[in-house]
Amino acid sequence: MFQLQLDSALSRSLSHNLTDHLSIRTHYDMSEHETYYLSSKHADILEKEDVTRACFRLKTLLRLLNSSLSLCGSSFEWKLKNSPVVESLGFFYIDERDDATRIYPEPSLEIELEELENPFENSVEIDFRNGIELRRNKIMHLAFLDPLVRENLLLYSLSNEDPLYILVNIYKILDTIKFDKASNLSQVEPSKITGLNAQIARFESENLRHFINTRDGSGFLARHGADQKVFRKSKPTFEQLIDATHDLLNTWIDIKLSINSL
């Protein structure tokens, strides 16, 4: 089996509280030292020769897990950490004798992008009710069901990995939610949409959207690059941007969870 070795204080608790999509096993060495490995049925289906795809698939699933963990915590905690909640220490193949061999996959941008788009195998049998009572697990299963949720969770996770992603990905998250509201959420009760509208409007009222788009406001991180637009408003802090994105995503995901009866 293909597995990622993990580095996180949460690994022990997560090993008992994940869904069928992901599992974490504990390996004990001769000194009873614990090592944690992440695996997935979605990667187990791959052949042993599919090393590169398996590696990127597990890394993408780990990103989805990190987003679900971040959204179930506070945006302030996410901002302070500025790194994945659970990190990978390496990629391994575990044989029938439980021996772990570290593998260094060949790089492939094509395969990496394919796995970022969708790391799930629809042919894999999933008992989605297994452990689904936890909100983070509901979010993971929602990512399996809904491509837009999957996309936004990955954008959110990538923003947490590298500050260069932050402004472009925040704008893409905002645009995707606005599209989903107009296209797919017309039957949702008005009170829930009112809350979502308020979170979307926050990007205008606090100058967040204009700041993201304007080089005069956000410098070389601006979504549009060099332009002539003037930013003569009070600049938001990155804490404000992250808080707004955290709240917007959570409000939207709560609506999506209710639609899917999760």
C-alpha positions in Angstrom: 0.0 0.0 0.0 1.0 3.6 -0.7 1.2 5.7 2.5 2.3 9.1 3.7 4.2 9.4 6.9 2.7 12.1 9.1 4.0 14.7 11.4 1.4 16.1 13.7 0.4 16.1 17.4 -3.1 15.3 16.0 -2.1 12.1 14.4 -3.1 9.9 17.3 -6.6 11.3 17.8 -7.2 11.4 14.0 -6.3 7.7 13.7 -9.5 6.9 15.6 -11.7 9.5 14.0 -11.6 9.4 10.2 -14.0 8.3 7.6 -13.7 5.5 5.0 -12.0 7.9 2.7 -8.9 8.2 4.8 -7.2 6.1 7.5 -4.2 6.6 9.7 -2.4 3.6 11.1 0.1 3.5 13.9 3.4 1.6 13.5 5.5 0.7 16.5 9.2 0.0 16.2 11.3 -2.1 18.6 11.5 0.7 21.1 7.7 1.2 21.0 8.2 4.5 19.2 5.0 5.5 17.3 5.0 6.4 13.6 1.8 7.4 11.8 1.0 6.7 8.2 -1.9 8.1 6.1 -3.5 5.8 3.6 -6.7 5.8 1.5 -8.8 3.3 -0.4 -8.6 5.8 -3.3 -4.9 5.2 -3.5 -5.0 1.5 -2.7 -6.8 0.9 -5.9 -3.7 2.0 -7.9 -1.1 -0.4 -9.2 2.3 -0.6 -7.6 3.8 1.0 -10.7 1.6 4.1 -10.4 4.0 5.6 -7.9 3.7 9.3 -9.0 -0.1 9.3 -9.2 -0.4 7.6 -5.8 1.9 10.2 -4.2 0.0 13.2 -5.6 -3.3 11.5 -4.8 -2.4 11.1 -1.1 -1.0 14.6 -0.9 -4.2 16.0 -2.4 -6.3 14.1 0.1 -4.1 15.3 2.9 -4.7 18.9 1.7 -8.5 18.3 1.8 -8.1 16.9 5.4 -6.1 20.0 6.4 -8.8 22.3 5.0 -11.5 20.5 6.9 -9.4 20.7 10.1 -8.7 24.4 9.6 -12.4 25.2 9.0 -13.4 23.3 12.2 -11.0 25.5 14.2 -10.7 29.2 14.3 -9.3 31.4 11.5 -7.0 33.0 14.1 -5.3 29.6 14.7 -5.0 29.0 11.0 -3.4 32.4 10.5 -0.9 31.9 13.2 0.2 28.5 12.1 0.7 29.5 8.4 1.4 25.9 7.6 -0.6 22.7 7.1 -2.2 21.3 10.3 -0.9 17.8 9.4 2.3 17.6 7.5 3.9 14.8 5.4 7.4 13.6 6.2 7.7 11.3 3.2 6.0 8.9 0.8 6.3 5.1 1.5 5.3 1.8 0.1 4.2 -0.8 2.7 4.6 -4.4 1.6 2.8 -7.6 2.8 5.3 -8.0 5.6 4.6 -4.5 6.9 8.1 -3.3 5.8 8.1 0.4 4.7 10.3 1.5 1.8 10.6 5.2 1.1 9.8 6.2 -2.5 10.8 9.3 -4.4 8.3 9.7 -7.3 9.3 11.2 -10.6 7.8 14.7 -11.0 4.9 15.1 -13.4 3.0 18.4 -13.6 0.2 16.8 -15.6 -0.4 14.0 -13.1 -0.2 16.5 -10.2 -2.8 18.7 -11.7 -5.1 15.8 -12.5 -4.9 14.7 -8.9 -5.5 18.2 -7.6 -8.6 18.3 -9.7 -10.0 15.0 -8.3 -8.2 12.5 -6.1 -11.3 10.4 -5.6 -12.1 7.1 -7.3 -15.9 6.7 -7.8 -15.5 3.0 -8.2 -14.2 2.7 -4.6 -16.8 1.4 -2.1 -17.2 3.9 0.7 -19.3 3.5 3.9 -19.8 7.3 4.2 -21.7 6.9 7.5 -18.6 5.5 9.2 -17.4 8.2 11.5 -19.6 10.8 9.7 -20.8 12.4 12.9 -17.7 14.7 13.2 -18.0 17.9 11.1 -14.5 17.5 9.6 -15.5 14.1 8.3 -18.7 15.5 6.9 -16.7 18.1 5.0 -14.3 15.4 3.7 -17.3 13.4 2.4 -18.9 16.5 0.9 -15.6 17.0 -1.0 -16.1 13.6 -2.5 -19.7 14.4 -3.5 -19.3 18.0 -4.8 -16.5 19.2 -7.2 -17.0 22.9 -6.2 -16.5 22.1 -2.5 -13.5 20.0 -3.4 -12.0 22.8 -5.5 -12.5 25.5 -2.8 -11.1 23.3 -0.1 -7.9 22.8 -2.1 -7.6 26.5 -2.9 -8.0 27.2 0.8 -5.3 24.6 1.7 -2.9 25.8 -0.9 -3.3 29.3 0.5 -2.2 27.9 3.9 1.0 26.4 2.3 2.4 29.4 0.6 1.5 33.1 1.1 1.9 33.8 -2.7 -1.3 31.8 -3.2 -3.4 33.8 -0.7 -5.0 36.7 -2.7 -5.6 34.8 -6.0 -7.1 31.8 -4.2 -9.3 33.9 -1.9 -10.8 35.6 -5.0 -11.4 32.3 -6.8 -13.1 30.9 -3.6 -15.3 34.0 -3.6 -16.2 33.7 -7.3 -17.0 30.0 -7.0 -19.3 30.5 -4.1 -21.1 33.4 -5.9 -21.5 31.1 -9.0 -22.8 28.2 -6.8 -25.3 30.5 -5.1 -26.7 31.7 -8.4 -26.7 28.3 -10.1 -27.4 25.7 -7.5 -28.8 27.2 -4.3 -32.0 28.8 -5.5 -34.1 26.3 -3.5 -32.3 26.9 -0.2 -34.4 28.6 2.6 -34.0 32.4 2.5 -32.6 32.7 6.0 -29.5 30.6 5.1 -28.9 32.5 1.9 -29.2 35.8 3.9 -26.3 34.7 6.0 -24.3 33.8 2.9 -25.1 37.1 1.2 -23.9 38.9 4.3 -20.5 37.1 4.1 -20.2 37.8 0.4 -21.1 41.5 0.9 -18.3 41.7 3.5 -15.8 41.5 0.7 -17.2 44.7 -0.7 -18.0 46.6 2.6 -14.5 46.0 4.0 -12.7 46.8 0.7 -11.4 43.2 0.5 -12.3 42.6 -3.1 -10.8 45.9 -4.3 -7.7 45.4 -2.3 -7.2 41.9 -3.8 -7.6 43.2 -7.4 -5.5 46.3 -7.1 -1.7 46.5 -7.4 -1.8 49.9 -5.7 -3.5 48.1 -2.8 -1.9 44.7 -2.5 1.4 45.2 -4.4 2.8 42.3 -6.4 0.3 39.9 -4.8 -2.6 41.7 -6.6 -4.8 39.3 -8.6 -4.5 41.5 -11.8 -0.8 42.2 -11.6 0.4 45.6 -12.7 -2.5 48.0 -13.4 -3.4 51.7 -13.1 -6.3 51.4 -10.6 -5.9 53.6 -7.5 -6.6 52.2 -4.1 -7.5 55.2 -1.8 -9.3 53.2 0.9 -8.1 51.8 4.2 -6.1 48.7 3.6 -7.4 45.5 5.2 -5.0 43.4 7.1 -4.3 39.8 6.1 -6.0 38.7 9.3 -9.2 40.4 8.1 -8.9 38.7 4.7 -8.3 35.3 6.3 -11.2 35.8 8.8 -13.6 36.7 6.0 -12.6 33.7 3.9 -12.8 31.3 6.8 -16.3 32.6 7.7 -17.5 32.7 4.1 -16.4 29.1 3.5 -18.0 27.8 6.7 -21.3 29.5 6.0 -21.4 28.1 2.5 -20.3 24.6 3.5 -23.0 24.5 6.2 -25.6 25.1 3.5 -24.0 22.4 1.3 -24.0 19.9 4.2 -27.7 20.5 4.9 -28.6 20.1 1.2 -26.8 16.7 1.2 -28.3 15.7 4.6 -24.9 15.4 6.2 
